[in-house]
Amino acid sequence: MSQVSLRDIRSYPRLELALEPGLVLVTGPNGAGKTNLLEAVHVATQGISFRTRQDAQIVRRGAEEGLARVAGRRGDVGVETEVRLSVRDSKRIRLNGATVASAEELRSRAHTLVFTPDRLAVVKGGPAARRAYFDRVLVRALPARADLPTAYGAALGQRNAALRRVAAGLSDVTTVDPWTAQVAALAGQLVDARARVLSLLSPVFEERASELGLEQATLGYDIEPPSREALDERLSRDLERGTTGLGPHLDEIRIAAGDRDLRTFGSQGEQRIAVLALLLAEAELLAGQGGVAPLLLLDDALSELDADRRRLLSARLGLAGQTLVTATGAEALPLAPAQLLAVTPGEVRPA
């Protein structure tokens, strides 16, 4: 990515910004607009914000529309993306001048990975946060199986609706059967795909976590998908509760260090290292598959890391393609970045 153009996005009425390849450090006081800049780049490359799903919240207050555009190269190929947001209408997305039907299509053709302090929920939050995270990795890393999380969720929703209709006396119990069969079939495929993703991520995740001082880090997902027979056996309980009580929508994915589950027995610093190691592992996986490193956006990633770990992370990020990192001051980054930017409200300039 070499050029960012913004108009009426969050705190930026208008911005034209040239970026150097490599590691770019974005500095400024709290509230100056550092996160807004990363969010705008994410919108331009992924079609969505990492902070909200309400497009109107991204448009600058008092404006009717906002524009986020980036240009650069993906390997040897020039790429320009443009996302127009409106407080009233649907977003409009273009890639190299051609209209893109959806944000999902844009994300399938341009990879951007993000770290924010909120992403610690992947480790410290409940099982749903981990399932959602690894299913997003699945979509990016296994494009041939990218529809599985959505397809399983749709079949599960239909089975749950059928269960509630039967419990209300509006349908016969046999109407649940087709959805039970579909849920069982898709559950097996989804479990297999998740296991494949974790097997691809695990070796690099363990290496990167160890580099950052988190020893014996592991990912665990040893799950048997529910069979049709198992779902049938608990039909009466599912009818009583109006929901399917067995399947990958309830699975746990374990992130551990040795015999310690980091959700319960990890420090805040260890949880941060685990999330950063996951991001680095996914970036290397995607780069190995597609030959092009994804764009990395790291917001406040360096806080709560000591000087040695900041140096190690900085060195690794310097090898990862193009990365934008935010911090309140340049001293947060032990190594010299390829470019240093200073943010004041509504403005970004070379420091």
Secondary structure, DSSP 8 states (H G I E B T S, - for coil): --EEEEEEETTEEEEEEE--SSEEEEE--TTSSHHHHHHHHHHHHHSS-SS-S-GGGTB-TT-SEEEEEEEEEETTEEEEEEEEEESSS--EEEETTEEES-HHHHHHHS-EEEE-GGGGHHHHS-HHHHHHHHHHHHHHH-GGGTTHHHHHHHHHHHHHHHHHHHHTTSS-GGGGHHHHHHHHHHHHHHHHHHHHHHHHHHHHHHHHHHHTT-TTEEEE-------HHHHHHTHHHHHHHTS--SSGGG---EEEETTEEHHHH--HHHHHHHHHHHHHHHHHHHHHHHSS--EEEESS-STT--HHHHHHHHHHHTTSSSEEEEESSGGG-SS--SEEEEEETTEEEE-
